[in-house]
Amino acid sequence: MFNQENIMFMDGEFAGLRPDGTEFLSLAFIKPNGDELYCEFETDAKIDGWVKDNVVPHLTGKKVSKEKVVEKIKDFVGNEKP
């Protein structure tokens, strides 16, 4: 059965568009019940000029490691499937 309570929406900011991939600078998740998670990544990625000028100034939160972000996402998502 479909579990509407475990639906979530995601948004992210990333360093730039590259054919070989890119790195996230931040990720945000929100559930319909209002629970939310927002993380900013520690990174040494090459950040495109537009992103540096228009996105980076708005990233003012504490930066955390990729490993810590994975832990936070797992805790937020939980074990249920939508």
PLY file of the C-alpha trace (Angstrom):
ply
format ascii 1.0
element vertex 82
property float x
property float y
property float z
element edge 81
property int vertex1
property int vertex2
end_header
0.00 0.00 0.00
1.13 3.52 -0.79
2.41 5.37 2.31
1.70 9.06 1.77
3.31 9.95 5.09
6.76 8.94 3.80
6.74 11.03 0.62
9.42 13.70 0.47
10.67 16.34 -1.89
14.32 17.14 -2.56
16.21 20.14 -3.88
19.92 20.66 -4.26
22.58 23.12 -5.31
25.65 21.86 -7.09
29.06 23.12 -8.19
28.26 23.14 -11.92
27.20 21.00 -14.85
29.88 18.64 -16.14
29.65 15.57 -18.35
31.69 13.57 -15.83
29.48 14.53 -12.86
29.42 17.25 -10.28
29.40 17.71 -6.53
26.50 18.88 -4.43
26.99 22.01 -2.38
23.72 21.58 -0.48
20.69 19.28 -0.26
17.26 19.93 1.20
14.44 17.49 1.93
10.91 18.21 3.13
8.00 15.94 4.00
4.30 16.88 3.69
4.05 16.95 7.50
6.61 19.81 7.59
9.66 17.81 8.71
12.71 19.13 6.91
16.41 18.49 6.54
18.97 20.89 5.10
22.68 20.15 4.74
25.60 22.04 3.23
28.62 20.02 2.15
32.30 20.53 2.85
33.83 20.56 -0.62
36.92 21.50 -2.54
35.12 21.10 -5.88
35.70 23.53 -8.73
32.68 25.82 -8.59
31.43 27.41 -11.82
31.46 31.21 -11.98
27.67 31.66 -12.07
27.23 29.35 -9.08
30.02 31.15 -7.21
28.36 34.53 -7.84
24.68 33.60 -7.40
24.48 30.54 -5.13
27.50 30.40 -2.84
26.71 33.74 -1.12
23.42 32.19 0.09
25.10 29.08 1.53
25.68 30.33 5.04
25.09 27.19 7.10
27.60 24.94 8.81
29.38 22.73 6.27
29.54 19.00 7.00
31.31 16.02 5.45
29.65 13.80 2.84
29.68 10.97 5.36
27.78 13.09 7.89
25.24 14.13 5.24
24.63 10.46 4.39
24.00 9.71 8.09
21.60 12.65 8.39
19.69 11.59 5.26
19.38 8.00 6.47
18.05 9.23 9.82
15.59 11.57 8.11
14.33 9.04 5.56
14.04 6.14 7.98
13.42 2.51 7.03
9.94 2.82 5.52
9.36 2.86 1.79
6.85 5.24 0.17
0 1
1 2
2 3
3 4
4 5
5 6
6 7
7 8
8 9
9 10
10 11
11 12
12 13
13 14
14 15
15 16
16 17
17 18
18 19
19 20
20 21
21 22
22 23
23 24
24 25
25 26
26 27
27 28
28 29
29 30
30 31
31 32
32 33
33 34
34 35
35 36
36 37
37 38
38 39
39 40
40 41
41 42
42 43
43 44
44 45
45 46
46 47
47 48
48 49
49 50
50 51
51 52
52 53
53 54
54 55
55 56
56 57
57 58
58 59
59 60
60 61
61 62
62 63
63 64
64 65
65 66
66 67
67 68
68 69
69 70
70 71
71 72
72 73
73 74
74 75
75 76
76 77
77 78
78 79
79 80
80 81
